Amino acid sequence: MAGMYPAGVICEVMAEDGSMQRLPQLEDFAEEHGLKILSIAQIIAHRRRTERLIERVAEARLPTRYGKFTAFAYKSHVDADEHIALTIGEWSADEPVLVRIHSECLTGDVFGSMRCDCGAQVDLALKQISEEGNGIFLYMRQEGRGIGLHNKIKAYSLQDQGLDTIEANETLGFEPDLRHYGVGAQILLDLGARKLNLLTNNPKKVVGLSGFDLEIVDRIPVEAEVTDENRTYLNTKKARMGHILGNC
């Protein structure tokens, strides 16, 4: 239309009955009109092959109360955030490795906040990975599901006034969950992981990682104790965010 070539277009193509055309129909349409066609998954795969989003900047031994880990420090070229992966043991690309991807929660992970289950999940995951003898604990700097520490404290204040965690985020002008998985996926790939036994209660995390050449072989729950302080938070994650929780 603009006389510019080459050009790419993303759009919905309707069938004659008014429904949206699916991939087989779109492939026929493209062949009929001499058009090239590619999927979002192909674009992701291309960018994964040609663009490196992370840089490994340091590596060191890290003995912990859970076991003797190796710490790998990474820097993201997307936003300059710093992430860390703790690994134990060895694995090959053709065998599943136990993995926990944990988003930063200063209040829970460091200060032991009872408002959430984050600190308990760190404890449970590191213990399980250590007992397994090999695995990866990936700590992503995505505080407060991506809204940052200051905004998370503001969200806590709104929750004290009766809002749930989703309503509080939305009142502050944020989506319920701003986390992304591309950087984390590249870190896992850099560490040689291809097949994952993923420690998570969040099915969206499974979907989010599956688009990055990572195969989720199994989803393993990591459920913390339900308390009076975190019950509402956990119920919201289960009822409104689709988390698979059997203990609340």
C-alpha positions as protocol buffer text, in pm:
chain_id: "A"
residue {
  index: 1
  type: MET
  ca { x: 0 y: 0 z: 0 }
}
residue {
  index: 2
  type: ALA
  ca { x: 283 y: 241 z: 84 }
}
residue {
  index: 3
  type: GLY
  ca { x: 500 y: 129 z: -203 }
}
residue {
  index: 4
  type: MET
  ca { x: 772 y: 16 z: 36 }
}
residue {
  index: 5
  type: TYR
  ca { x: 935 y: -323 z: -2 }
}
residue {
  index: 6
  type: PRO
  ca { x: 1015 y: -545 z: 177 }
}
residue {
  index: 7
  type: ALA
  ca { x: 758 y: -503 z: 452 }
}
residue {
  index: 8
  type: GLY
  ca { x: 604 y: -714 z: 725 }
}
residue {
  index: 9
  type: VAL
  ca { x: 243 y: -704 z: 840 }
}
residue {
  index: 10
  type: ILE
  ca { x: 79 y: -854 z: 1145 }
}
residue {
  index: 11
  type: CYS
  ca { x: -297 y: -882 z: 1111 }
}
residue {
  index: 12
  type: GLU
  ca { x: -598 y: -1109 z: 1142 }
}
residue {
  index: 13
  type: VAL
  ca { x: -730 y: -1256 z: 817 }
}
residue {
  index: 14
  type: MET
  ca { x: -1098 y: -1346 z: 807 }
}
residue {
  index: 15
  type: ALA
  ca { x: -1246 y: -1646 z: 631 }
}
residue {
  index: 16
  type: GLU
  ca { x: -1551 y: -1612 z: 406 }
}
residue {
  index: 17
  type: ASP
  ca { x: -1780 y: -1720 z: 691 }
}
residue {
  index: 18
  type: GLY
  ca { x: -1650 y: -1437 z: 911 }
}
residue {
  index: 19
  type: SER
  ca { x: -1435 y: -1656 z: 1135 }
}
residue {
  index: 20
  type: MET
  ca { x: -1064 y: -1600 z: 1186 }
}
residue {
  index: 21
  type: GLN
  ca { x: -841 y: -1803 z: 957 }
}
residue {
  index: 22
  type: ARG
  ca { x: -614 y: -2055 z: 1124 }
}
residue {
  index: 23
  type: LEU
  ca { x: -261 y: -2147 z: 1021 }
}
residue {
  index: 24
  type: PRO
  ca { x: -350 y: -2408 z: 753 }
}
residue {
  index: 25
  type: GLN
  ca { x: -589 y: -2160 z: 587 }
}
residue {
  index: 26
  type: LEU
  ca { x: -332 y: -1881 z: 616 }
}
residue {
  index: 27
  type: GLU
  ca { x: -67 y: -2098 z: 452 }
}
residue {
  index: 28
  type: ASP
  ca { x: -303 y: -2161 z: 159 }
}
residue {
  index: 29
  type: PHE
  ca { x: -381 y: -1787 z: 140 }
}
residue {
  index: 30
  type: ALA
  ca { x: -12 y: -1699 z: 137 }
}
residue {
  index: 31
  type: GLU
  ca { x: 64 y: -1951 z: -137 }
}
residue {
  index: 32
  type: GLU
  ca { x: -228 y: -1831 z: -349 }
}
residue {
  index: 33
  type: HIS
  ca { x: -117 y: -1467 z: -331 }
}
residue {
  index: 34
  type: GLY
  ca { x: 259 y: -1521 z: -339 }
}
residue {
  index: 35
  type: LEU
  ca { x: 312 y: -1402 z: 19 }
}
residue {
  index: 36
  type: LYS
  ca { x: 566 y: -1515 z: 274 }
}
residue {
  index: 37
  type: ILE
  ca { x: 429 y: -1624 z: 610 }
}
residue {
  index: 38
  type: LEU
  ca { x: 584 y: -1687 z: 948 }
}
residue {
  index: 39
  type: SER
  ca { x: 453 y: -1741 z: 1300 }
}
residue {
  index: 40
  type: ILE
  ca { x: 526 y: -1556 z: 1622 }
}
residue {
  index: 41
  type: ALA
  ca { x: 697 y: -1873 z: 1743 }
}
residue {
  index: 42
  type: GLN
  ca { x: 931 y: -1858 z: 1442 }
}
residue {
  index: 43
  type: ILE
  ca { x: 1012 y: -1492 z: 1516 }
}
residue {
  index: 44
  type: ILE
  ca { x: 1091 y: -1582 z: 1877 }
}
residue {
  index: 45
  type: ALA
  ca { x: 1309 y: -1873 z: 1765 }
}
residue {
  index: 46
  type: HIS
  ca { x: 1495 y: -1649 z: 1517 }
}
residue {
  index: 47
  type: ARG
  ca { x: 1561 y: -1380 z: 1777 }
}
residue {
  index: 48
  type: ARG
  ca { x: 1674 y: -1643 z: 2026 }
}
residue {
  index: 49
  type: ARG
  ca { x: 1927 y: -1773 z: 1771 }
}
residue {
  index: 50
  type: THR
  ca { x: 2052 y: -1432 z: 1662 }
}
residue {
  index: 51
  type: GLU
  ca { x: 2018 y: -1206 z: 1969 }
}
residue {
  index: 52
  type: ARG
  ca { x: 2187 y: -1264 z: 2302 }
}
residue {
  index: 53
  type: LEU
  ca { x: 1996 y: -1100 z: 2586 }
}
residue {
  index: 54
  type: ILE
  ca { x: 2231 y: -1194 z: 2868 }
}
residue {
  index: 55
  type: GLU
  ca { x: 2598 y: -1193 z: 2961 }
}
residue {
  index: 56
  type: ARG
  ca { x: 2763 y: -1421 z: 3214 }
}
residue {
  index: 57
  type: VAL
  ca { x: 2988 y: -1193 z: 3418 }
}
residue {
  index: 58
  type: ALA
  ca { x: 3115 y: -1403 z: 3712 }
}
residue {
  index: 59
  type: GLU
  ca { x: 3123 y: -1749 z: 3865 }
}
residue {
  index: 60
  type: ALA
  ca { x: 3218 y: -1865 z: 4215 }
}
residue {
  index: 61
  type: ARG
  ca { x: 3168 y: -2137 z: 4474 }
}
residue {
  index: 62
  type: LEU
  ca { x: 2881 y: -2069 z: 4714 }
}
residue {
  index: 63
  type: PRO
  ca { x: 2859 y: -2304 z: 5012 }
}
residue {
  index: 64
  type: THR
  ca { x: 2518 y: -2263 z: 5179 }
}
residue {
  index: 65
  type: ARG
  ca { x: 2325 y: -2426 z: 5460 }
}
residue {
  index: 66
  type: TYR
  ca { x: 2147 y: -2625 z: 5188 }
}
residue {
  index: 67
  type: GLY
  ca { x: 2464 y: -2754 z: 5023 }
}
residue {
  index: 68
  type: LYS
  ca { x: 2762 y: -2653 z: 4813 }
}
residue {
  index: 69
  type: PHE
  ca { x: 2639 y: -2458 z: 4512 }
}
residue {
  index: 70
  type: THR
  ca { x: 2810 y: -2269 z: 4232 }
}
residue {
  index: 71
  type: ALA
  ca { x: 2687 y: -1912 z: 4178 }
}
residue {
  index: 72
  type: PHE
  ca { x: 2668 y: -1767 z: 3827 }
}
residue {
  index: 73
  type: ALA
  ca { x: 2612 y: -1392 z: 3794 }
}
residue {
  index: 74
  type: TYR
  ca { x: 2439 y: -1262 z: 3481 }
}
residue {
  index: 75
  type: LYS
  ca { x: 2364 y: -919 z: 3340 }
}
residue {
  index: 76
  type: SER
  ca { x: 2061 y: -855 z: 3120 }
}
residue {
  index: 77
  type: HIS
  ca { x: 2113 y: -650 z: 2804 }
}
residue {
  index: 78
  type: VAL
  ca { x: 1739 y: -575 z: 2803 }
}
residue {
  index: 79
  type: ASP
  ca { x: 1726 y: -365 z: 3120 }
}
residue {
  index: 80
  type: ALA
  ca { x: 2075 y: -396 z: 3280 }
}
residue {
  index: 81
  type: ASP
  ca { x: 1928 y: -597 z: 3570 }
}
residue {
  index: 82
  type: GLU
  ca { x: 2154 y: -844 z: 3749 }
}
residue {
  index: 83
  type: HIS
  ca { x: 2039 y: -1203 z: 3803 }
}
residue {
  index: 84
  type: ILE
  ca { x: 2198 y: -1501 z: 3975 }
}
residue {
  index: 85
  type: ALA
  ca { x: 2177 y: -1874 z: 3924 }
}
residue {
  index: 86
  type: LEU
  ca { x: 2279 y: -2129 z: 4186 }
}
residue {
  index: 87
  type: THR
  ca { x: 2365 y: -2470 z: 4047 }
}
residue {
  index: 88
  type: ILE
  ca { x: 2459 y: -2802 z: 4198 }
}
residue {
  index: 89
  type: GLY
  ca { x: 2570 y: -3119 z: 4021 }
}
residue {
  index: 90
  type: GLU
  ca { x: 2581 y: -3182 z: 3647 }
}
residue {
  index: 91
  type: TRP
  ca { x: 2332 y: -3262 z: 3369 }
}
residue {
  index: 92
  type: SER
  ca { x: 2318 y: -3311 z: 2996 }
}
residue {
  index: 93
  type: ALA
  ca { x: 2091 y: -3146 z: 2739 }
}
residue {
  index: 94
  type: ASP
  ca { x: 1894 y: -3467 z: 2684 }
}
residue {
  index: 95
  type: GLU
  ca { x: 1799 y: -3526 z: 3049 }
}
residue {
  index: 96
  type: PRO
  ca { x: 1553 y: -3327 z: 3264 }
}
residue {
  index: 97
  type: VAL
  ca { x: 1706 y: -3107 z: 3531 }
}
residue {
  index: 98
  type: LEU
  ca { x: 1527 y: -2977 z: 3840 }
}
residue {
  index: 99
  type: VAL
  ca { x: 1477 y: -2599 z: 3809 }
}
residue {
  index: 100
  type: ARG
  ca { x: 1323 y: -2328 z: 4023 }
}
residue {
  index: 101
  type: ILE
  ca { x: 1279 y: -1979 z: 3874 }
}
residue {
  index: 102
  type: HIS
  ca { x: 1219 y: -1744 z: 4165 }
}
residue {
  index: 103
  type: SER
  ca { x: 1136 y: -1375 z: 4132 }
}
residue {
  index: 104
  type: GLU
  ca { x: 1295 y: -1149 z: 4391 }
}
residue {
  index: 105
  type: CYS
  ca { x: 1091 y: -1074 z: 4703 }
}
residue {
  index: 106
  type: LEU
  ca { x: 1306 y: -878 z: 4947 }
}
residue {
  index: 107
  type: THR
  ca { x: 1038 y: -871 z: 5216 }
}
residue {
  index: 108
  type: GLY
  ca { x: 978 y: -1244 z: 5205 }
}
residue {
  index: 109
  type: ASP
  ca { x: 1318 y: -1380 z: 5104 }
}
residue {
  index: 110
  type: VAL
  ca { x: 1530 y: -1166 z: 5339 }
}
residue {
  index: 111
  type: PHE
  ca { x: 1303 y: -1028 z: 5612 }
}
residue {
  index: 112
  type: GLY
  ca { x: 1081 y: -1335 z: 5648 }
}
residue {
  index: 113
  type: SER
  ca { x: 753 y: -1158 z: 5569 }
}
residue {
  index: 114
  type: MET
  ca { x: 450 y: -1375 z: 5641 }
}
residue {
  index: 115
  type: ARG
  ca { x: 233 y: -1187 z: 5390 }
}
residue {
  index: 116
  type: CYS
  ca { x: 348 y: -1419 z: 5111 }
}
residue {
  index: 117
  type: ASP
  ca { x: 497 y: -1765 z: 5057 }
}
residue {
  index: 118
  type: CYS
  ca { x: 813 y: -1644 z: 4880 }
}
residue {
  index: 119
  type: GLY
  ca { x: 1069 y: -1701 z: 5154 }
}
residue {
  index: 120
  type: ALA
  ca { x: 930 y: -2045 z: 5228 }
}
residue {
  index: 121
  type: GLN
  ca { x: 950 y: -2134 z: 4858 }
}
residue {
  index: 122
  type: VAL
  ca { x: 1318 y: -2036 z: 4848 }
}
residue {
  index: 123
  type: ASP
  ca { x: 1380 y: -2267 z: 5142 }
}
residue {
  index: 124
  type: LEU
  ca { x: 1178 y: -2556 z: 4998 }
}
residue {
  index: 125
  type: ALA
  ca { x: 1326 y: -2527 z: 4649 }
}
residue {
  index: 126
  type: LEU
  ca { x: 1691 y: -2508 z: 4757 }
}
residue {
  index: 127
  type: LYS
  ca { x: 1643 y: -2804 z: 4990 }
}
residue {
  index: 128
  type: GLN
  ca { x: 1480 y: -3009 z: 4715 }
}
residue {
  index: 129
  type: ILE
  ca { x: 1745 y: -2921 z: 4455 }
}
residue {
  index: 130
  type: SER
  ca { x: 2022 y: -3005 z: 4701 }
}
residue {
  index: 131
  type: GLU
  ca { x: 1861 y: -3338 z: 4788 }
}
residue {
  index: 132
  type: GLU
  ca { x: 1820 y: -3415 z: 4417 }
}
residue {
  index: 133
  type: GLY
  ca { x: 2195 y: -3370 z: 4373 }
}
residue {
  index: 134
  type: ASN
  ca { x: 2169 y: -3159 z: 4060 }
}
residue {
  index: 135
  type: GLY
  ca { x: 1960 y: -2862 z: 3958 }
}
residue {
  index: 136
  type: ILE
  ca { x: 1932 y: -2488 z: 3908 }
}
residue {
  index: 137
  type: PHE
  ca { x: 1788 y: -2220 z: 4133 }
}
residue {
  index: 138
  type: LEU
  ca { x: 1748 y: -1907 z: 3918 }
}
residue {
  index: 139
  type: TYR
  ca { x: 1691 y: -1585 z: 4112 }
}
residue {
  index: 140
  type: MET
  ca { x: 1540 y: -1316 z: 3889 }
}
residue {
  index: 141
  type: ARG
  ca { x: 1540 y: -950 z: 3993 }
}
residue {
  index: 142
  type: GLN
  ca { x: 1169 y: -899 z: 3926 }
}
residue {
  index: 143
  type: GLU
  ca { x: 1062 y: -757 z: 4262 }
}
residue {
  index: 144
  type: GLY
  ca { x: 690 y: -750 z: 4332 }
}
residue {
  index: 145
  type: ARG
  ca { x: 601 y: -939 z: 4011 }
}
residue {
  index: 146
  type: GLY
  ca { x: 789 y: -670 z: 3823 }
}
residue {
  index: 147
  type: ILE
  ca { x: 651 y: -351 z: 3981 }
}
residue {
  index: 148
  type: GLY
  ca { x: 953 y: -284 z: 4206 }
}
residue {
  index: 149
  type: LEU
  ca { x: 1004 y: -263 z: 4581 }
}
residue {
  index: 150
  type: HIS
  ca { x: 854 y: 82 z: 4644 }
}
residue {
  index: 151
  type: ASN
  ca { x: 539 y: 2 z: 4450 }
}
residue {
  index: 152
  type: LYS
  ca { x: 510 y: -333 z: 4627 }
}
residue {
  index: 153
  type: ILE
  ca { x: 505 y: -156 z: 4964 }
}
residue {
  index: 154
  type: LYS
  ca { x: 237 y: 77 z: 4826 }
}
residue {
  index: 155
  type: ALA
  ca { x: 44 y: -232 z: 4718 }
}
residue {
  index: 156
  type: TYR
  ca { x: 78 y: -374 z: 5070 }
}
residue {
  index: 157
  type: SER
  ca { x: -77 y: -55 z: 5205 }
}
residue {
  index: 158
  type: LEU
  ca { x: -372 y: -96 z: 4969 }
}
residue {
  index: 159
  type: GLN
  ca { x: -408 y: -459 z: 5075 }
}
residue {
  index: 160
  type: ASP
  ca { x: -426 y: -341 z: 5436 }
}
residue {
  index: 161
  type: GLN
  ca { x: -728 y: -138 z: 5325 }
}
residue {
  index: 162
  type: GLY
  ca { x: -905 y: -448 z: 5191 }
}
residue {
  index: 163
  type: LEU
  ca { x: -785 y: -490 z: 4831 }
}
residue {
  index: 164
  type: ASP
  ca { x: -638 y: -820 z: 4716 }
}
residue {
  index: 165
  type: THR
  ca { x: -297 y: -841 z: 4547 }
}
residue {
  index: 166
  type: ILE
  ca { x: -438 y: -806 z: 4195 }
}
residue {
  index: 167
  type: GLU
  ca { x: -668 y: -516 z: 4281 }
}
residue {
  index: 168
  type: ALA
  ca { x: -380 y: -337 z: 4454 }
}
residue {
  index: 169
  type: ASN
  ca { x: -157 y: -366 z: 4146 }
}
residue {
  index: 170
  type: GLU
  ca { x: -434 y: -246 z: 3918 }
}
residue {
  index: 171
  type: THR
  ca { x: -512 y: 49 z: 4146 }
}
residue {
  index: 172
  type: LEU
  ca { x: -146 y: 151 z: 4111 }
}
residue {
  index: 173
  type: GLY
  ca { x: -179 y: 130 z: 3732 }
}
residue {
  index: 174
  type: PHE
  ca { x: -2 y: -203 z: 3678 }
}
residue {
  index: 175
  type: GLU
  ca { x: -98 y: -535 z: 3528 }
}
residue {
  index: 176
  type: PRO
  ca { x: -136 y: -816 z: 3784 }
}
residue {
  index: 177
  type: ASP
  ca { x: 193 y: -969 z: 3668 }
}
residue {
  index: 178
  type: LEU
  ca { x: 465 y: -785 z: 3473 }
}
residue {
  index: 179
  type: ARG
  ca { x: 724 y: -1062 z: 3482 }
}
residue {
  index: 180
  type: HIS
  ca { x: 883 y: -1191 z: 3163 }
}
residue {
  index: 181
  type: TYR
  ca { x: 1071 y: -1513 z: 3095 }
}
residue {
  index: 182
  type: GLY
  ca { x: 1295 y: -1450 z: 2792 }
}
residue {
  index: 183
  type: VAL
  ca { x: 1601 y: -1347 z: 2994 }
}
residue {
  index: 184
  type: GLY
  ca { x: 1555 y: -1634 z: 3238 }
}
residue {
  index: 185
  type: ALA
  ca { x: 1517 y: -1879 z: 2950 }
}
residue {
  index: 186
  type: GLN
  ca { x: 1847 y: -1766 z: 2798 }
}
residue {
  index: 187
  type: ILE
  ca { x: 2022 y: -1808 z: 3134 }
}
residue {
  index: 188
  type: LEU
  ca { x: 1892 y: -2165 z: 3160 }
}
residue {
  index: 189
  type: LEU
  ca { x: 2006 y: -2237 z: 2805 }
}
residue {
  index: 190
  type: ASP
  ca { x: 2348 y: -2087 z: 2882 }
}
residue {
  index: 191
  type: LEU
  ca { x: 2373 y: -2329 z: 3175 }
}
residue {
  index: 192
  type: GLY
  ca { x: 2307 y: -2622 z: 2943 }
}
residue {
  index: 193
  type: ALA
  ca { x: 1947 y: -2692 z: 3044 }
}
residue {
  index: 194
  type: ARG
  ca { x: 1706 y: -2797 z: 2770 }
}
residue {
  index: 195
  type: LYS
  ca { x: 1458 y: -3021 z: 2951 }
}
residue {
  index: 196
  type: LEU
  ca { x: 1315 y: -2903 z: 3283 }
}
residue {
  index: 197
  type: ASN
  ca { x: 1142 y: -3051 z: 3582 }
}
residue {
  index: 198
  type: LEU
  ca { x: 1002 y: -2716 z: 3688 }
}
residue {
  index: 199
  type: LEU
  ca { x: 935 y: -2636 z: 4053 }
}
residue {
  index: 200
  type: THR
  ca { x: 630 y: -2409 z: 4030 }
}
residue {
  index: 201
  type: ASN
  ca { x: 263 y: -2375 z: 4117 }
}
residue {
  index: 202
  type: ASN
  ca { x: 209 y: -2130 z: 3831 }
}
residue {
  index: 203
  type: PRO
  ca { x: 93 y: -2285 z: 3499 }
}
residue {
  index: 204
  type: LYS
  ca { x: 159 y: -1956 z: 3318 }
}
residue {
  index: 205
  type: LYS
  ca { x: 528 y: -1999 z: 3392 }
}
residue {
  index: 206
  type: VAL
  ca { x: 516 y: -2334 z: 3214 }
}
residue {
  index: 207
  type: VAL
  ca { x: 359 y: -2171 z: 2908 }
}
residue {
  index: 208
  type: GLY
  ca { x: 596 y: -1874 z: 2924 }
}
residue {
  index: 209
  type: LEU
  ca { x: 908 y: -2091 z: 2914 }
}
residue {
  index: 210
  type: SER
  ca { x: 784 y: -2334 z: 2650 }
}
residue {
  index: 211
  type: GLY
  ca { x: 825 y: -2074 z: 2375 }
}
residue {
  index: 212
  type: PHE
  ca { x: 1203 y: -2055 z: 2421 }
}
residue {
  index: 213
  type: ASP
  ca { x: 1327 y: -2399 z: 2311 }
}
residue {
  index: 214
  type: LEU
  ca { x: 1284 y: -2534 z: 2662 }
}
residue {
  index: 215
  type: GLU
  ca { x: 1084 y: -2851 z: 2718 }
}
residue {
  index: 216
  type: ILE
  ca { x: 887 y: -2873 z: 3042 }
}
residue {
  index: 217
  type: VAL
  ca { x: 896 y: -3244 z: 3121 }
}
residue {
  index: 218
  type: ASP
  ca { x: 722 y: -3217 z: 3457 }
}
residue {
  index: 219
  type: ARG
  ca { x: 571 y: -2953 z: 3684 }
}
residue {
  index: 220
  type: ILE
  ca { x: 655 y: -3013 z: 4048 }
}
residue {
  index: 221
  type: PRO
  ca { x: 455 y: -2822 z: 4313 }
}
residue {
  index: 222
  type: VAL
  ca { x: 634 y: -2615 z: 4575 }
}
residue {
  index: 223
  type: GLU
  ca { x: 368 y: -2540 z: 4835 }
}
residue {
  index: 224
  type: ALA
  ca { x: 440 y: -2348 z: 5153 }
}
residue {
  index: 225
  type: GLU
  ca { x: 245 y: -2367 z: 5477 }
}
residue {
  index: 226
  type: VAL
  ca { x: -82 y: -2173 z: 5481 }
}
residue {
  index: 227
  type: THR
  ca { x: -102 y: -1926 z: 5770 }
}
residue {
  index: 228
  type: ASP
  ca { x: -351 y: -1664 z: 5883 }
}
residue {
  index: 229
  type: GLU
  ca { x: -119 y: -1397 z: 5738 }
}
residue {
  index: 230
  type: ASN
  ca { x: -82 y: -1544 z: 5388 }
}
residue {
  index: 231
  type: ARG
  ca { x: -417 y: -1720 z: 5344 }
}
residue {
  index: 232
  type: THR
  ca { x: -585 y: -1437 z: 5150 }
}
residue {
  index: 233
  type: TYR
  ca { x: -278 y: -1393 z: 4930 }
}
residue {
  index: 234
  type: LEU
  ca { x: -265 y: -1764 z: 4845 }
}
residue {
  index: 235
  type: ASN
  ca { x: -639 y: -1784 z: 4784 }
}
residue {
  index: 236
  type: THR
  ca { x: -610 y: -1493 z: 4540 }
}
residue {
  index: 237
  type: LYS
  ca { x: -326 y: -1663 z: 4353 }
}
residue {
  index: 238
  type: LYS
  ca { x: -535 y: -1980 z: 4329 }
}
residue {
  index: 239
  type: ALA
  ca { x: -872 y: -1826 z: 4242 }
}
residue {
  index: 240
  type: ARG
  ca { x: -768 y: -1531 z: 4026 }
}
residue {
  index: 241
  type: MET
  ca { x: -425 y: -1619 z: 3887 }
}
residue {
  index: 242
  type: GLY
  ca { x: -474 y: -1989 z: 3823 }
}
residue {
  index: 243
  type: HIS
  ca { x: -201 y: -2116 z: 4056 }
}
residue {
  index: 244
  type: ILE
  ca { x: -233 y: -2484 z: 4136 }
}
residue {
  index: 245
  type: LEU
  ca { x: -248 y: -2500 z: 4515 }
}
residue {
  index: 246
  type: GLY
  ca { x: -388 y: -2797 z: 4698 }
}
residue {
  index: 247
  type: ASN
  ca { x: -341 y: -2672 z: 5052 }
}
residue {
  index: 248
  type: CYS
  ca { x: -569 y: -2368 z: 5053 }
}
